[in-house]
Amino acid sequence: MRTLEQLVRPNVWKLEPYSCARNEFSGEKAQVFLDANENPYNKPLNRYPDPLQLELKKKIAKVKNVPEGNIFLGNGSDEAIDLVYRVFCRPGLDNVVAIEPTYGMYKVCADINDVEYRKVLLNSNFDVDAEKMLASCDKNTKAIWLCSPNNPTGNNLDYKAVETILHKFDGIVVVDEAYSDFSSKPSFRERLPEFQNMIVLNTFSKAWGCAAIRLGMAFANEQIIELFNKVKYPYNINTLTQMQAMGAIEERYDVEGWVRLLLQERSHMIEAFNLLPCCEKVYPTDANFFLARMTDAQTIYNYLKEKGIIVRNRTRVTLCDNCLRITIGTKGENTELLAALRQYE
Ligand SMILES: *Cc1c(COP(=O)(O)O)cnc(C)c1O
């Protein structure tokens, strides 16, 4: 492993972060707040939110079994993805290596930050070849992007291959586990203490049913979390989002119940798709969606759109010729999709 100092952009390493009023005073007992030029009326929204979201992190720490100091919260996972570039990658000089196909935001953020993005094709089972990934790295490779279960393919990456990359790569390895709640495989989050170079991403947008509040989580060693905190916008998670997330955790939103239901629906859907004349193949999935190779993805996509049913057309994605990505909906929604496809000639 290169040292963190060797990996971090020099300007970020020596950055003196903005110190907001709420950072400078974090005592418990004060009642009179005349430090932040807020309006004293319109409680509770008149106050700036906690910049480090400590109360919320305490609750997330329990749910995810990760110490608070190892948690970063972002405005969606997208913020954490962008921060990987802003913290580690010198524009125009450094590069990252990623599996292909995968989630589109890794490349968009690379392009925005002017960082070279190297794609390494998955094999025909949509699995990752650790040696091929490592062979694509050079001294300016700062991060490797892995996504498991992967989007849009749906499958978990081979556990041993991810382990090999974590052991052998001397930079940052991001494991995006946005869909891990739907998978029966163990999460790499559990192995945080073992890998100082690992960042695991989770989100409230999928199994937790809270895409609207924009709350993503990154789990990593404390030094990496401190760097993220230094670079992020001071008040990146607004009060409404923090309150809503705490409510979701306290009320123990029935995440497990939802997941169980969606997995049942998923097996029904896969069975039904396998019987459709317009479906050629359903790929194995560990997520709340599946990828299906169709006879003609574009025409079927348009046909469904006409009927007010939107699926994700992935036919132009590498290795996904004629593929549609289908999210598992409610029983009613799934039935509607199947009925439409049964009528399709
Ligand atoms: C949906 C998804 C996310 C979630 O992004 P948010 O910004 O947290 O909503 C992250 N990673 C992958 C691979 C996804 O598919």
The ligand as an ORCA input file, in Angstrom:
! r2SCAN-3c Opt
* xyz 0 1
  C     -28.597      3.353     -7.364
  C     -27.125      3.223     -7.162
  C     -26.456      3.992     -6.220
  C     -27.208      4.976     -5.369
  O     -26.897      6.257     -5.644
  P     -27.509      7.395     -4.688
  O     -26.783      8.603     -5.160
  O     -27.143      7.005     -3.281
  O     -28.978      7.434     -4.902
  C     -25.112      3.826     -6.044
  N     -24.430      2.921     -6.763
  C     -25.030      2.150     -7.672
  C     -24.257      1.142     -8.409
  C     -26.392      2.287     -7.912
  O     -26.987      1.525     -8.854
*
